[in-house]
Amino acid sequence: MRERREEAEAAVRDSQATLRSFYDNSSFLMGVLELEGDSIVKLYGNEATSAFLRNDASTVEGAVSAKLGVPL
């Protein structure tokens, strides 16, 4: 059982790495927001997202979405 679980965990890690590589290297605007009300509490975005928002993720976190021009 342990071996099967370890194989499954390794497969998930490989899948996540592949997806992250695609995500990070995409020229399309891609991001994941975590919201609390209308405030962004966490953001992950690729370079296209940072360019669109004219900020990096660290300056966007905690911002109110309306100030960023991001409709919710």
LINBEL-V68841 format. One line per field, one symbol per residue. ss: DSSP state (H for helix, E for strand, C for the rest). phi: phi as a letter, one per 40 degrees, with the letter a starting at -180 (. if undefined). psi: psi as a letter, one per 20 degrees, with the letter a starting at -180 (. if undefined). A space follows every 10 residues. Layout:
BEGIN
ss->???
phi->???
psi->???
END
This chain:
BEGIN
ss->CHHHHHHHHH HHHHHHHHHH HHHHHCCCCC EEEEEECCEE EEEEECHHHH HHHCCCHHHH CCCEHHHHCC CC
phi->.ccccccccc cccccccccc cccccccccb abbbbbgbbc baabaccccc cccfacdccc dgccdcccgb cb
psi->ggggghgggh hgggghgggh ggghjqiqop rpqpqocjpo ipppqahhgg ggikrrhhih piqphhhiko q.
END
